[in-house]
């Protein structure tokens, strides 16, 4: 137990140092884009963040596996939210962390509104992520009874997806939402 505490403390100190270093590099970054060496140092600092986010994802995955062994409902694991927040703070393009975080928020104390905001933040940082557009489309239909915004996000998800298996699934989602919209329009006309 003492060893784990020491390792965690060292990791925290290392992470803090990397954050301070990165911030110092960002502040000292020359205005002119052609300054020799400036862009490579700046990129290196960003790579530290990405690597650390990936290491945290591996840690979160291991923690998640342990949790699932003890509990059947993984969506109740709200302790994992802290790691998801840290991962996206380090790497705002880590789409999987947004998806998992939204599931955890929706099923936990954060609720559907917090999950929706979380997905919106993910889409803001990853506008062409078909996964996040799919997630928000499903959330709009299931939890907010809003098929029109869901339809827009489902269409975006389908247009951004390049994998044929998922693309077919997204086509079905678009058709299902379109049927729901058509049914509502038909009922309004009656």
N, CA, C and O of each residue as an XYZ file, in Angstrom:
760
protein
N       0.832     -1.191      0.000
C       0.000      0.000      0.000
C       0.875      1.252      0.000
O       0.606      2.218     -0.714
N       1.932      1.211      0.821
C       2.831      2.358      0.909
C       3.537      2.585     -0.420
O       3.764      3.728     -0.816
N       3.884      1.505     -1.109
C       4.551      1.612     -2.400
C       3.634      2.265     -3.434
O       4.084      3.099     -4.220
N       2.353      1.891     -3.438
C       1.405      2.495     -4.372
C       1.268      3.989     -4.124
O       1.148      4.777     -5.063
N       1.286      4.369     -2.864
C       1.190      5.782     -2.510
C       2.417      6.544     -3.012
O       2.295      7.661     -3.517
N       3.577      5.951     -2.875
C       4.809      6.585     -3.341
C       4.795      6.727     -4.857
O       5.148      7.777     -5.394
N       4.379      5.656     -5.548
C       4.311      5.700     -7.012
C       3.307      6.752     -7.465
O       3.580      7.508     -8.397
N       2.162      6.806     -6.822
C       1.139      7.798     -7.180
C       1.653      9.211     -6.921
O       1.408     10.119     -7.715
N       2.358      9.394     -5.824
C       2.918     10.721     -5.510
C       3.954     11.131     -6.539
O       3.970     12.279     -6.981
N       4.818     10.206     -6.923
C       5.825     10.500     -7.942
C       5.168     10.838     -9.280
O       5.601     11.757     -9.975
N       4.133     10.099     -9.633
C       3.420     10.372    -10.881
C       2.793     11.759    -10.840
O       2.827     12.484    -11.833
N       2.224     12.130     -9.707
C       1.616     13.452     -9.566
C       2.661     14.560     -9.682
O       2.432     15.574    -10.342
N       3.798     14.359     -9.040
C       4.877     15.351     -9.114
C       5.373     15.467    -10.555
O       5.584     16.573    -11.052
N       5.558     14.331    -11.223
C       6.014     14.348    -12.609
C       4.991     15.053    -13.504
O       5.355     15.868    -14.351
N       3.735     14.740    -13.313
C       2.677     15.372    -14.103
C       2.645     16.876    -13.866
O       2.529     17.658    -14.809
N       2.748     17.272    -12.616
C       2.742     18.701    -12.297
C       3.924     19.403    -12.961
O       3.782     20.498    -13.506
N       5.069     18.774    -12.908
C       6.247     19.347    -13.549
C       6.067     19.486    -15.050
O       6.459     20.496    -15.634
N       5.477     18.478    -15.675
C       5.226     18.543    -17.109
C       4.241     19.655    -17.449
O       4.404     20.343    -18.457
N       3.231     19.832    -16.621
C       2.258     20.913    -16.853
C       2.928     22.280    -16.735
O       2.680     23.170    -17.548
N       3.771     22.442    -15.724
C       4.485     23.709    -15.544
C       5.419     23.951    -16.729
O       5.501     25.066    -17.244
N       6.119     22.906    -17.156
C       7.009     23.021    -18.304
C       6.233     23.391    -19.562
O       6.647     24.276    -20.311
N       5.128     22.728    -19.792
C       4.333     23.022    -20.983
C       3.816     24.458    -20.960
O       3.878     25.158    -21.971
N       3.309     24.896    -19.815
C       2.816     26.270    -19.715
C       3.937     27.283    -19.952
O       3.726     28.308    -20.601
N       5.118     26.995    -19.427
C       6.254     27.887    -19.651
C       6.616     27.932    -21.128
O       6.959     28.993    -21.650
N       6.542     26.803    -21.798
C       6.852     26.757    -23.228
C       5.806     27.528    -24.022
O       6.140     28.248    -24.963
N       4.552     27.378    -23.645
C       3.476     28.093    -24.341
C       3.658     29.603    -24.175
O       3.515     30.355    -25.139
N       3.968     30.040    -22.969
C       4.159     31.469    -22.704
C       5.367     32.002    -23.465
O       5.337     33.117    -23.985
N       6.426     31.203    -23.530
C       7.664     31.655    -24.168
C       7.687     31.425    -25.672
O       8.664     31.780    -26.332
N       6.639     30.844    -26.222
C       6.617     30.541    -27.650
C       6.747     31.834    -28.454
O       5.982     32.777    -28.251
N       7.710     31.871    -29.359
C       7.907     33.078    -30.168
C       6.693     33.379    -31.034
O       5.959     32.481    -31.447
N       6.501     34.669    -31.299
C       5.367     35.103    -32.120
C       5.519     34.627    -33.553
O       4.551     34.171    -34.161
N       6.719     34.727    -34.096
C       6.913     34.337    -35.481
C       6.943     32.821    -35.602
O       7.638     32.138    -34.850
N       6.190     32.312    -36.548
C       6.054     30.864    -36.724
C       7.315     30.219    -37.263
O       7.492     29.009    -37.120
N       8.203     31.000    -37.884
C       9.386     30.437    -38.520
C      10.601     30.382    -37.606
O      11.694     30.051    -38.066
N      10.443     30.698    -36.329
C      11.589     30.651    -35.415
C      12.090     29.217    -35.322
O      11.320     28.289    -35.077
N      13.406     29.050    -35.525
C      13.972     27.706    -35.545
C      13.858     27.051    -34.177
O      14.184     27.657    -33.156
N      13.389     25.796    -34.169
C      13.319     25.023    -32.940
C      12.109     25.298    -32.079
O      11.765     24.470    -31.236
N      11.453     26.423    -32.256
C      10.336     26.772    -31.386
C       9.179     25.810    -31.574
O       8.573     25.375    -30.595
N       8.862     25.472    -32.814
C       7.705     24.619    -33.048
C       7.964     23.190    -32.560
O       7.041     22.531    -32.081
N       9.194     22.706    -32.672
C       9.464     21.342    -32.227
C       9.388     21.228    -30.706
O       8.908     20.221    -30.185
N       9.853     22.238    -30.001
C       9.752     22.229    -28.537
C       8.288     22.309    -28.120
O       7.846     21.601    -27.215
N       7.557     23.171    -28.784
C       6.126     23.322    -28.481
C       5.381     22.017    -28.739
O       4.536     21.613    -27.940
N       5.693     21.357    -29.851
C       5.033     20.085    -30.174
C       5.404     19.002    -29.160
O       4.565     18.178    -28.796
N       6.648     19.001    -28.709
C       7.098     18.019    -27.730
C       6.300     18.133    -26.431
O       5.925     17.121    -25.841
N       6.043     19.361    -25.989
C       5.254     19.569    -24.772
C       3.851     19.009    -24.950
O       3.310     18.394    -24.031
N       3.257     19.213    -26.119
C       1.932     18.664    -26.396
C       1.937     17.142    -26.416
O       0.972     16.505    -25.992
N       3.019     16.566    -26.907
C       3.127     15.108    -26.945
C       3.165     14.514    -25.537
O       2.636     13.425    -25.314
N       3.781     15.214    -24.587
C       3.788     14.740    -23.202
C       2.354     14.605    -22.688
O       2.008     13.628    -22.023
N       1.541     15.591    -23.003
C       0.140     15.555    -22.558
C      -0.593     14.365    -23.165
O      -1.329     13.665    -22.469
N      -0.392     14.136    -24.462
C      -1.065     13.040    -25.149
C      -0.627     11.691    -24.585
O      -1.453     10.808    -24.354
N       0.659     11.542    -24.369
C       1.182     10.293    -23.808
C       0.610     10.071    -22.411
O       0.184      8.965    -22.080
N       0.602     11.110    -21.605
C       0.077     10.975    -20.246
C      -1.421     10.645    -20.275
O      -1.894      9.863    -19.449
N      -2.174     11.235    -21.221
C      -3.601     10.922    -21.359
C      -3.782      9.451    -21.720
O      -4.680      8.791    -21.198
N      -2.943      8.940    -22.600
C      -3.031      7.524    -22.971
C      -2.680      6.608    -21.806
O      -3.301      5.561    -21.622
N      -1.686      7.003    -21.024
C      -1.336      6.211    -19.837
C      -2.496      6.204    -18.828
O      -2.796      5.179    -18.216
N      -3.130      7.350    -18.672
C      -4.294      7.409    -17.781
C      -5.438      6.545    -18.309
O      -6.152      5.920    -17.524
N      -5.618      6.505    -19.622
C      -6.663      5.676    -20.221
C      -6.405      4.203    -19.901
O      -7.333      3.465    -19.568
N      -5.161      3.783    -20.002
C      -4.810      2.399    -19.663
C      -5.110      2.132    -18.192
O      -5.656      1.085    -17.843
N      -4.752      3.077    -17.337
C      -5.037      2.944    -15.901
C      -6.545      2.888    -15.663
O      -7.019      2.079    -14.866
N      -7.294      3.742    -16.349
C      -8.760      3.754    -16.207
C      -9.338      2.432    -16.678
O     -10.273      1.913    -16.068
N      -8.797      1.882    -17.753
C      -9.283      0.601    -18.268
C      -9.040     -0.518    -17.255
O      -9.915     -1.354    -17.030
N      -7.863     -0.534    -16.651
C      -7.565     -1.538    -15.628
C      -8.489     -1.374    -14.419
O      -9.016     -2.353    -13.890
N      -8.676     -0.131    -13.993
C      -9.570      0.142    -12.866
C     -10.992     -0.301    -13.206
O     -11.685     -0.886    -12.374
N     -11.415     -0.019    -14.426
C     -12.754     -0.396    -14.880
C     -12.921     -1.917    -14.845
O     -13.948     -2.424    -14.393
N     -11.905     -2.641    -15.325
C     -11.975     -4.110    -15.307
C     -12.132     -4.643    -13.886
O     -12.915     -5.562    -13.644
N     -11.389     -4.064    -12.953
C     -11.518     -4.478    -11.551
C     -12.918     -4.186    -11.018
O     -13.499     -5.001    -10.303
N     -13.447     -3.035    -11.366
C     -14.788     -2.645    -10.918
C     -15.840     -3.599    -11.467
O     -16.744     -4.010    -10.740
N     -15.727     -3.957    -12.752
C     -16.711     -4.834    -13.390
C     -16.682     -6.221    -12.755
O     -17.723     -6.868    -12.641
N     -15.527     -6.676    -12.347
C     -15.446     -7.983    -11.680
C     -16.240     -8.005    -10.371
O     -16.798     -9.035     -9.992
N     -16.285     -6.861     -9.687
C     -16.992     -6.791     -8.401
C     -18.449     -6.351     -8.544
O     -19.286     -6.704     -7.712
N     -18.758     -5.584     -9.590
C     -20.097     -5.027     -9.777
C     -20.538     -5.267    -11.214
O     -19.744     -5.141    -12.145
N     -21.796     -5.608    -11.384
C     -22.267     -5.935    -12.730
C     -22.556     -4.694    -13.577
O     -22.455     -4.757    -14.802
N     -22.909     -3.582    -12.962
C     -23.298     -2.397    -13.718
C     -22.153     -1.382    -13.748
O     -21.964     -0.619    -12.799
N     -21.387     -1.380    -14.851
C     -20.219     -0.509    -14.954
C     -20.597      0.961    -14.994
O     -19.771      1.815    -14.670
N     -21.830      1.279    -15.386
C     -22.229      2.682    -15.492
C     -22.388      3.349    -14.129
O     -22.544      4.568    -14.056
N     -22.351      2.583    -13.072
C     -22.442      3.147    -11.718
C     -21.073      3.534    -11.157
O     -20.975      4.010    -10.026
N     -20.039      3.334    -11.935
C     -18.671      3.602    -11.484
C     -18.337      5.083    -11.656
O     -17.582      5.458    -12.553
N     -18.904      5.917    -10.791
C     -18.697      7.360    -10.893
C     -17.279      7.782    -10.528
O     -16.867      8.894    -10.857
N     -16.533      6.925     -9.860
C     -15.144      7.253     -9.534
C     -14.300      7.420    -10.798
O     -13.285      8.116    -10.790
N     -14.722      6.786    -11.863
C     -13.996      6.846    -13.124
C     -14.120      8.222    -13.798
O     -13.319      8.560    -14.669
N     -15.116      9.006    -13.397
C     -15.328     10.317    -14.002
C     -14.132     11.253    -13.817
O     -13.805     12.032    -14.712
N     -13.492     11.175    -12.674
C     -12.311     12.011    -12.440
C     -11.226     11.737    -13.466
O     -10.593     12.663    -13.973
N     -11.012     10.476    -13.768
C     -10.007     10.117    -14.770
C     -10.435     10.590    -16.160
O      -9.607     11.074    -16.931
N     -11.724     10.452    -16.482
C     -12.197     10.903    -17.796
C     -12.005     12.414    -17.939
O     -11.594     12.895    -18.994
N     -12.304     13.153    -16.876
C     -12.098     14.603    -16.902
C     -10.626     14.949    -17.104
O     -10.298     15.846    -17.880
N      -9.757     14.253    -16.422
C      -8.329     14.513    -16.543
C      -7.826     14.136    -17.938
O      -7.007     14.851    -18.515
N      -8.306     13.030    -18.474
C      -7.879     12.597    -19.807
C      -8.245     13.641    -20.859
O      -7.412     13.996    -21.692
N      -9.488     14.137    -20.829
C      -9.874     15.120    -21.852
C      -9.246     16.487    -21.590
O      -9.097     17.282    -22.517
N      -8.876     16.769    -20.346
C      -8.148     18.009    -20.074
C      -6.745     17.930    -20.698
O      -6.231     18.914    -21.229
N      -6.152     16.756    -20.623
C      -4.822     16.555    -21.210
C      -4.883     16.451    -22.732
O      -4.036     16.995    -23.440
N      -5.893     15.747    -23.219
C      -6.024     15.531    -24.660
C      -7.487     15.701    -25.060
O      -8.253     14.740    -24.995
N      -7.887     16.893    -25.469
C      -9.283     17.152    -25.815
C      -9.770     16.388    -27.044
O     -10.949     16.463    -27.389
N      -8.878     15.657    -27.706
C      -9.269     14.877    -28.886
C      -9.427     13.396    -28.562
O      -9.492     12.566    -29.469
N      -9.489     13.065    -27.296
C      -9.628     11.678    -26.842
C     -11.120     11.332    -26.816
O     -11.769     11.420    -25.774
N     -11.651     10.939    -27.967
C     -13.083     10.733    -28.173
C     -13.660      9.671    -27.235
O     -14.761      9.845    -26.712
N     -12.942      8.591    -27.019
C     -13.449      7.507    -26.173
C     -13.735      7.988    -24.752
O     -14.696      7.545    -24.122
N     -12.906      8.886    -24.258
C     -13.116      9.401    -22.901
C     -14.402     10.214    -22.824
O     -15.090     10.186    -21.804
N     -14.732     10.937    -23.888
C     -16.007     11.666    -23.912
C     -17.190     10.696    -23.925
O     -18.178     10.914    -23.224
N     -17.092      9.632    -24.715
C     -18.188      8.657    -24.783
C     -18.414      7.967    -23.448
O     -19.546      7.865    -22.975
N     -17.335      7.495    -22.848
C     -17.445      6.817    -21.556
C     -17.935      7.783    -20.483
O     -18.805      7.440    -19.683
N     -17.380      8.983    -20.469
C     -17.803      9.987    -19.487
C     -19.280     10.314    -19.611
O     -19.966     10.464    -18.600
N     -19.782     10.428    -20.838
C     -21.208     10.723    -21.037
C     -22.079      9.594    -20.496
O     -23.113      9.847    -19.877
N     -21.671      8.371    -20.724
C     -22.428      7.221    -20.186
C     -22.452      7.250    -18.668
O     -23.483      6.991    -18.047
N     -21.319      7.564    -18.081
C     -21.235      7.617    -16.619
C     -22.062      8.766    -16.055
O     -22.753      8.597    -15.050
N     -21.998      9.932    -16.695
C     -22.809     11.067    -16.237
C     -24.295     10.759    -16.355
O     -25.067     11.051    -15.443
N     -24.694     10.172    -17.474
C     -26.118      9.905    -17.712
C     -26.690      8.933    -16.690
O     -27.840      9.076    -16.274
N     -25.910      7.961    -16.290
C     -26.427      6.956    -15.362
C     -26.193      7.318    -13.902
O     -26.727      6.663    -13.007
N     -25.410      8.342    -13.660
C     -25.068      8.693    -12.284
C     -25.697      9.987    -11.833
O     -26.754     10.395    -12.315
N     -25.032     10.613    -10.908
C     -25.572     11.820    -10.284
C     -25.535     13.031    -11.222
O     -26.253     14.005    -10.993
N     -24.710     12.986    -12.273
C     -24.638     14.108    -13.203
C     -25.901     14.262    -14.025
O     -26.299     15.378    -14.360
N     -26.527     13.150    -14.348
C     -27.771     13.170    -15.099
C     -27.575     13.399    -16.584
O     -26.465     13.626    -17.067
N     -28.697     13.332    -17.292
C     -28.674     13.445    -18.745
C     -28.229     14.815    -19.233
O     -27.555     14.919    -20.258
N     -28.596     15.860    -18.513
C     -28.183     17.205    -18.956
C     -26.670     17.362    -18.899
O     -26.066     17.932    -19.807
N     -26.067     16.862    -17.846
C     -24.600     16.938    -17.718
C     -23.945     16.070    -18.791
O     -22.931     16.462    -19.369
N     -24.510     14.904    -19.060
C     -23.969     14.030    -20.104
C     -24.061     14.712    -21.467
O     -23.141     14.620    -22.280
N     -25.177     15.396    -21.708
C     -25.381     16.105    -22.970
C     -24.342     17.218    -23.131
O     -23.764     17.376    -24.206
N     -24.108     17.985    -22.071
C     -23.092     19.046    -22.122
C     -21.703     18.464    -22.356
O     -20.894     19.038    -23.084
N     -21.436     17.326    -21.734
C     -20.157     16.655    -21.895
C     -19.952     16.261    -23.361
O     -18.869     16.449    -23.915
N     -21.007     15.711    -23.984
C     -20.909     15.337    -25.396
C     -20.765     16.569    -26.291
O     -20.027     16.539    -27.275
N     -21.461     17.640    -25.953
C     -21.327     18.876    -26.727
C     -19.892     19.392    -26.667
O     -19.348     19.848    -27.673
N     -19.288     19.321    -25.494
C     -17.888     19.727    -25.356
C     -17.000     18.847    -26.220
O     -16.077     19.330    -26.876
N     -17.288     17.548    -26.216
C     -16.519     16.626    -27.053
C     -16.653     16.946    -28.530
O     -15.672     16.888    -29.271
N     -17.867     17.285    -28.964
C     -18.090     17.630    -30.373
C     -17.411     18.953    -30.717
O     -16.891     19.123    -31.819
N     -17.418     19.875    -29.782
C     -16.730     21.160    -30.004
C     -15.244     20.915    -30.264
O     -14.649     21.555    -31.130
N     -14.652     19.992    -29.517
C     -13.228     19.688    -29.670
C     -12.946     18.692    -30.795
O     -11.816     18.596    -31.275
N     -13.973     17.954    -31.212
C     -13.822     16.928    -32.244
C     -15.029     16.972    -33.174
O     -15.836     16.042    -33.178
N     -15.167     18.037    -33.961
C     -16.388     18.240    -34.736
C     -16.690     17.151    -35.764
O     -17.842     17.001    -36.171
N     -15.703     16.405    -36.182
C     -15.930     15.363    -37.189
C     -15.941     13.958    -36.581
O     -15.757     12.974    -37.297
N     -16.149     13.861    -35.295
C     -16.210     12.557    -34.627
C     -17.592     11.946    -34.812
O     -18.574     12.405    -34.228
N     -17.650     10.906    -35.631
C     -18.952     10.275    -35.855
C     -19.461      9.625    -34.580
O     -20.670      9.565    -34.356
N     -18.552      9.136    -33.739
C     -18.970      8.469    -32.507
C     -19.720      9.422    -31.576
O     -20.751      9.064    -31.007
N     -19.193     10.634    -31.429
C     -19.832     11.599    -30.532
C     -21.152     12.105    -31.106
O     -22.106     12.329    -30.362
N     -21.212     12.285    -32.418
C     -22.482     12.688    -33.042
C     -23.530     11.577    -32.881
O     -24.704     11.855    -32.637
N     -23.100     10.336    -33.018
C     -24.026      9.210    -32.799
C     -24.522      9.198    -31.358
O     -25.718      9.045    -31.110
N     -23.608      9.357    -30.415
C     -23.983      9.328    -28.998
C     -24.983     10.429    -28.659
O     -25.948     10.197    -27.931
N     -24.748     11.624    -29.188
C     -25.646     12.737    -28.868
C     -26.985     12.555    -29.578
O     -28.019     12.961    -29.047
N     -26.988     11.950    -30.774
C     -28.248     11.677    -31.482
C     -29.106     10.706    -30.676
O     -30.307     10.917    -30.507
N     -28.485      9.655    -30.188
C     -29.217      8.663    -29.391
C     -29.734      9.293    -28.106
O     -30.860      9.026    -27.686
N     -28.911     10.129    -27.483
C     -29.335     10.790    -26.253
C     -30.521     11.723    -26.508
O     -31.455     11.779    -25.707
N     -30.480     12.449    -27.619
C     -31.589     13.371    -27.946
C     -32.908     12.624    -28.073
O     -33.945     13.106    -27.616
N     -32.874     11.461    -28.686
C     -34.105     10.691    -28.881
C     -34.546     10.022    -27.581
O     -35.704     10.139    -27.180
N     -33.639      9.334    -26.935
C     -33.999      8.542    -25.752
C     -34.352      9.369    -24.525
O     -35.314      9.066    -23.819
N     -33.581     10.402    -24.277
C     -33.717     11.106    -23.009
C     -34.383     12.472    -23.099
O     -34.907     12.976    -22.106
N     -34.363     13.078    -24.295
C     -34.905     14.429    -24.407
C     -36.086     14.537    -25.368
O     -36.630     15.624    -25.561
N     -36.484     13.420    -25.968
C     -37.627     13.405    -26.874
C     -37.487     14.506    -27.923
O     -38.428     15.254    -28.189
N     -36.294     14.592    -28.514
C     -35.973     15.631    -29.502
C     -35.441     14.986    -30.785
O     -34.232     14.958    -31.015
N     -36.346     14.472    -31.615
C     -35.866     13.758    -32.805
C     -35.224     14.656    -33.871
O     -34.363     14.190    -34.617
N     -35.618     15.913    -33.957
C     -35.036     16.777    -35.012
C     -33.535     17.018    -34.790
O     -32.747     16.802    -35.711
N     -33.120     17.460    -33.591
C     -31.663     17.591    -33.394
C     -30.959     16.228    -33.503
O     -29.825     16.140    -33.973
N     -31.647     15.180    -33.065
C     -31.064     13.836    -33.160
C     -30.817     13.476    -34.617
O     -29.786     12.891    -34.953
N     -31.768     13.827    -35.485
C     -31.658     13.527    -36.904
C     -30.433     14.219    -37.511
O     -29.697     13.620    -38.295
N     -30.225     15.475    -37.142
C     -29.070     16.235    -37.657
C     -27.769     15.566    -37.235
O     -26.865     15.375    -38.049
N     -27.681     15.212    -35.955
C     -26.446     14.575    -35.461
C     -26.257     13.187    -36.071
O     -25.128     12.792    -36.363
N     -27.335     12.452    -36.264
C     -27.230     11.123    -36.882
C     -26.740     11.235    -38.323
O     -25.922     10.432    -38.772
N     -27.243     12.230    -39.041
C     -26.778     12.443    -40.418
C     -25.297     12.825    -40.442
O     -24.540     12.350    -41.288
N     -24.895     13.680    -39.514
C     -23.480     14.051    -39.437
C     -22.619     12.826    -39.119
O     -21.557     12.632    -39.711
N     -23.083     12.014    -38.192
C     -22.343     10.803    -37.830
C     -22.176      9.907    -39.055
O     -21.089      9.389    -39.315
N     -23.252      9.734    -39.796
C     -23.189      8.888    -40.997
C     -22.227      9.474    -42.029
O     -21.461      8.739    -42.651
N     -22.264     10.777    -42.209
C     -21.398     11.401    -43.217
C     -19.919     11.352    -42.822
O     -19.053     11.289    -43.694
N     -19.621     11.381    -41.523
C     -18.223     11.367    -41.080
C     -17.644      9.958    -40.963
O     -16.427      9.782    -41.007
N     -18.494      8.975    -40.817
C     -18.026      7.602    -40.605
C     -17.499      7.007    -41.913
O     -18.120      7.146    -42.966
N     -16.355      6.351    -41.829
C     -15.758      5.726    -43.008
C     -15.775      4.206    -42.931
O     -15.477      3.540    -43.923
N     -16.111      3.655    -41.798
C     -16.155      2.208    -41.623
C     -17.500      1.674    -42.118
O     -18.549      2.137    -41.671
N     -17.480      0.720    -43.022
C     -18.720      0.248    -43.655
C     -19.689     -0.396    -42.655
O     -20.902     -0.228    -42.779
N     -19.170     -1.124    -41.674
C     -20.051     -1.751    -40.688
C     -20.805     -0.696    -39.882
O     -22.026     -0.767    -39.745
N     -20.079      0.270    -39.357
C     -20.711      1.314    -38.552
C     -21.575      2.238    -39.415
O     -22.603      2.740    -38.961
N     -21.154      2.454    -40.644
C     -21.919      3.324    -41.542
C     -23.321      2.743    -41.767
O     -24.307      3.480    -41.785
N     -23.400      1.436    -41.936
C     -24.718      0.795    -42.112
C     -25.566      0.944    -40.851
O     -26.769      1.192    -40.932
N     -24.948      0.796    -39.710
C     -25.651      0.997    -38.440
C     -26.163      2.431    -38.324
O     -27.270      2.669    -37.840
N     -25.359      3.364    -38.765
C     -25.757      4.774    -38.707
C     -26.876      5.082    -39.703
O     -27.741      5.912    -39.423
N     -26.867      4.426    -40.855
C     -27.975      4.586    -41.820
C     -29.286      4.145    -41.187
O     -30.320      4.793    -41.345
N     -29.223      3.031    -40.467
C     -30.430      2.543    -39.780
C     -30.892      3.544    -38.722
O     -32.090      3.779    -38.562
N     -29.950      4.121    -38.014
C     -30.293      5.130    -37.009
C     -30.966      6.327    -37.664
O     -31.978      6.817    -37.164
N     -30.418      6.804    -38.774
C     -31.003      7.944    -39.493
C     -32.421      7.605    -39.944
O     -33.336      8.410    -39.771
N     -32.608      6.408    -40.525
C     -33.946      6.002    -40.983
C     -34.932      5.892    -39.826
O     -36.089      6.290    -39.958
N     -34.490      5.363    -38.711
C     -35.363      5.219    -37.545
C     -35.805      6.580    -37.021
O     -36.980      6.782    -36.713
N     -34.879      7.492    -36.925
C     -35.216      8.835    -36.444
C     -36.127      9.539    -37.450
O     -37.067     10.233    -37.063
N     -35.847      9.358    -38.738
C     -36.701      9.969    -39.767
C     -38.127      9.432    -39.669
O     -39.082     10.194    -39.815
N     -38.283      8.140    -39.425
C     -39.624      7.550    -39.255
C     -40.339      8.177    -38.058
O     -41.539      8.450    -38.112
N     -39.593      8.402    -36.984
C     -40.179      9.026    -35.791
C     -40.652     10.443    -36.106
O     -41.739     10.843    -35.690
N     -39.850     11.191    -36.829
C     -40.238     12.557    -37.214
C     -41.463     12.520    -38.114
O     -42.395     13.300    -37.922
N     -41.470     11.616    -39.100
C     -42.611     11.502    -40.015
C     -43.883     11.123    -39.267
O     -44.957     11.658    -39.544
N     -43.758     10.208    -38.327
C     -44.917      9.778    -37.527
C     -45.476     10.947    -36.715
O     -46.690     11.120    -36.618
N     -44.598     11.728    -36.147
C     -45.054     12.889    -35.373
C     -45.750     13.915    -36.264
O     -46.763     14.496    -35.876
N     -45.204     14.135    -37.457
C     -45.827     15.072    -38.395
C     -47.194     14.555    -38.823
O     -48.141     15.332    -38.951
N     -47.299     13.282    -39.038
C     -48.574     12.659    -39.425
C     -49.607     12.828    -38.306
O     -50.766     13.149    -38.570
N     -49.187     12.615    -37.079
C     -50.107     12.750    -35.937
C     -50.542     14.208    -35.723
O     -51.663     14.471    -35.289
N     -49.649     15.143    -36.029
C     -50.000     16.560    -35.896
C     -51.054     16.946    -36.935
O     -51.933     17.767    -36.671
N     -50.952     16.346    -38.110
C     -51.881     16.665    -39.196
C     -53.289     16.132    -38.925
O     -54.269     16.641    -39.468
N     -53.376     15.128    -38.102
C     -54.696     14.532    -37.811
C     -55.489     15.356    -36.875
O     -56.614     14.992    -36.533
